[in-house]
Amino acid sequence: MSTSDKIENKLDDAKGKVKEGVGNATGDDEMKAKGEKDQTKSDLKQAGEKVKDAFK
């Protein structure tokens, strides 16, 4: 996993957490769901990168 990929995944995760927090604070279920989706997407990318690294 390259450093730039790690940084990008961490940023995606952080954005998702912010969106989820804003959604919780404002009662916006759609924003909360988008935040959760972003975090899940980031987790899946990280898992995929780890699999790639395992085969190198």
C-alpha atoms as an extended CHARMM CRD file, in Angstrom:
* protein
*
        56  EXT
         1         1  MET       CA              0.0000000000        0.0000000000        0.0000000000  PROA      1               0.0000000000
         2         2  SER       CA              1.5560000000        3.2320000000       -1.0710000000  PROA      2               0.0000000000
         3         3  THR       CA              1.7680000000        6.1970000000        1.2330000000  PROA      3               0.0000000000
         4         4  SER       CA             -0.4830000000        8.2980000000       -0.9990000000  PROA      4               0.0000000000
         5         5  ASP       CA             -3.1540000000        5.5630000000       -0.9320000000  PROA      5               0.0000000000
         6         6  LYS       CA             -2.9580000000        5.4050000000        2.8610000000  PROA      6               0.0000000000
         7         7  ILE       CA             -3.3410000000        9.1680000000        3.1190000000  PROA      7               0.0000000000
         8         8  GLU       CA             -6.2540000000        9.2030000000        0.6780000000  PROA      8               0.0000000000
         9         9  ASN       CA             -8.0290000000        6.4320000000        2.5920000000  PROA      9               0.0000000000
        10        10  LYS       CA             -7.5050000000        8.1960000000        5.9170000000  PROA      10              0.0000000000
        11        11  LEU       CA             -8.8650000000       11.4380000000        4.4390000000  PROA      11              0.0000000000
        12        12  ASP       CA            -11.9260000000        9.6150000000        3.0800000000  PROA      12              0.0000000000
        13        13  ASP       CA            -12.4730000000        8.0630000000        6.4970000000  PROA      13              0.0000000000
        14        14  ALA       CA            -12.1380000000       11.4390000000        8.2200000000  PROA      14              0.0000000000
        15        15  LYS       CA            -14.5770000000       13.0750000000        5.7890000000  PROA      15              0.0000000000
        16        16  GLY       CA            -17.0410000000       10.2840000000        6.4580000000  PROA      16              0.0000000000
        17        17  LYS       CA            -16.7430000000       10.7580000000       10.2100000000  PROA      17              0.0000000000
        18        18  VAL       CA            -17.3480000000       14.4980000000        9.8280000000  PROA      18              0.0000000000
        19        19  LYS       CA            -20.3970000000       13.9120000000        7.6350000000  PROA      19              0.0000000000
        20        20  GLU       CA            -21.7460000000       11.3660000000       10.0890000000  PROA      20              0.0000000000
        21        21  GLY       CA            -21.1850000000       13.7620000000       12.9930000000  PROA      21              0.0000000000
        22        22  VAL       CA            -22.8960000000       16.6240000000       11.1960000000  PROA      22              0.0000000000
        23        23  GLY       CA            -25.7810000000       14.3200000000       10.3260000000  PROA      23              0.0000000000
        24        24  ASN       CA            -26.1200000000       13.2770000000       13.9650000000  PROA      24              0.0000000000
        25        25  ALA       CA            -25.9210000000       16.8520000000       15.2310000000  PROA      25              0.0000000000
        26        26  THR       CA            -28.4770000000       18.1970000000       12.7730000000  PROA      26              0.0000000000
        27        27  GLY       CA            -30.7630000000       15.1690000000       12.6430000000  PROA      27              0.0000000000
        28        28  ASP       CA            -30.0100000000       14.7610000000        8.9240000000  PROA      28              0.0000000000
        29        29  ASP       CA            -30.2790000000       11.0130000000        8.3490000000  PROA      29              0.0000000000
        30        30  GLU       CA            -29.1720000000       11.3480000000        4.7180000000  PROA      30              0.0000000000
        31        31  MET       CA            -25.9370000000       13.1090000000        5.6960000000  PROA      31              0.0000000000
        32        32  LYS       CA            -25.3100000000       10.5410000000        8.4090000000  PROA      32              0.0000000000
        33        33  ALA       CA            -25.8070000000        7.7120000000        5.8990000000  PROA      33              0.0000000000
        34        34  LYS       CA            -23.4150000000        9.3700000000        3.4230000000  PROA      34              0.0000000000
        35        35  GLY       CA            -20.8010000000        9.6050000000        6.1540000000  PROA      35              0.0000000000
        36        36  GLU       CA            -21.2090000000        5.9590000000        7.0590000000  PROA      36              0.0000000000
        37        37  LYS       CA            -20.9770000000        5.0260000000        3.3660000000  PROA      37              0.0000000000
        38        38  ASP       CA            -17.7540000000        7.0200000000        2.9570000000  PROA      38              0.0000000000
        39        39  GLN       CA            -16.2260000000        5.2830000000        5.9660000000  PROA      39              0.0000000000
        40        40  THR       CA            -17.2050000000        1.8550000000        4.6650000000  PROA      40              0.0000000000
        41        41  LYS       CA            -15.7630000000        2.6720000000        1.2520000000  PROA      41              0.0000000000
        42        42  SER       CA            -12.5050000000        3.7360000000        2.8810000000  PROA      42              0.0000000000
        43        43  ASP       CA            -12.3830000000        0.5230000000        4.9410000000  PROA      43              0.0000000000
        44        44  LEU       CA            -12.9120000000       -1.6060000000        1.8270000000  PROA      44              0.0000000000
        45        45  LYS       CA            -10.1580000000        0.2370000000       -0.0460000000  PROA      45              0.0000000000
        46        46  GLN       CA             -7.7730000000       -0.2940000000        2.8520000000  PROA      46              0.0000000000
        47        47  ALA       CA             -8.6090000000       -3.9990000000        2.9660000000  PROA      47              0.0000000000
        48        48  GLY       CA             -8.0280000000       -4.3080000000       -0.7740000000  PROA      48              0.0000000000
        49        49  GLU       CA             -4.6700000000       -2.5930000000       -0.4980000000  PROA      49              0.0000000000
        50        50  LYS       CA             -3.6420000000       -4.9140000000        2.3260000000  PROA      50              0.0000000000
        51        51  VAL       CA             -4.5190000000       -7.9300000000        0.1770000000  PROA      51              0.0000000000
        52        52  LYS       CA             -2.4070000000       -6.5190000000       -2.6630000000  PROA      52              0.0000000000
        53        53  ASP       CA              0.4910000000       -5.9750000000       -0.2680000000  PROA      53              0.0000000000
        54        54  ALA       CA              0.2120000000       -9.5450000000        0.9990000000  PROA      54              0.0000000000
        55        55  PHE       CA              0.8030000000      -10.8780000000       -2.5160000000  PROA      55              0.0000000000
        56        56  LYS       CA              3.8590000000       -8.7270000000       -3.2180000000  PROA      56              0.0000000000
